[in-house]
Amino acid sequence: QVQLVESGGGLVQPGGSLRLSCAASGSRFTIYVMGWYRQAPGKQRELVATITGGGSTNYADSVKGRFFISRDNAKKTVYLQMNSLKPEDTAVYYCNADKYGLGPGNDYWGQGTRVTVSS
């Protein structure tokens, strides 16, 4: 069982930056592919970025070059550095822990943290 707690969301102006954090409980953190997803109002949840226990990363095209995912396995924490934020990045951001990368049924979700990009 894994519990995930996100933090770091808030209101930011276009062009600004935010760093989200997701702290995980439980053991064997490195067997989880950690990911950030987001859900904007009226839209489906979508992948933002993932990172394996070994540090391999994957990004949605819409955030490549602006967002950067990282993890500290000793602290059992994953981060999402978001730069050059745009209004269309406004969403609730969710942390996901996917055991061995097996997908739905083998994963856990945080409660979400809201990011609003607006002037």
Secondary structure, DSSP 4 states (H G I P E B T S, - for coil): ---EEEE--EEE-TT--EEEEEEE-SS-GGGEEEEEEEE-TTS--EEEEEE-TT--EEE-TTTTTTEEEEEETTTTEEEEEE-S--GGG-EEEEEEEEETT--TTSEEE---EEEEE--
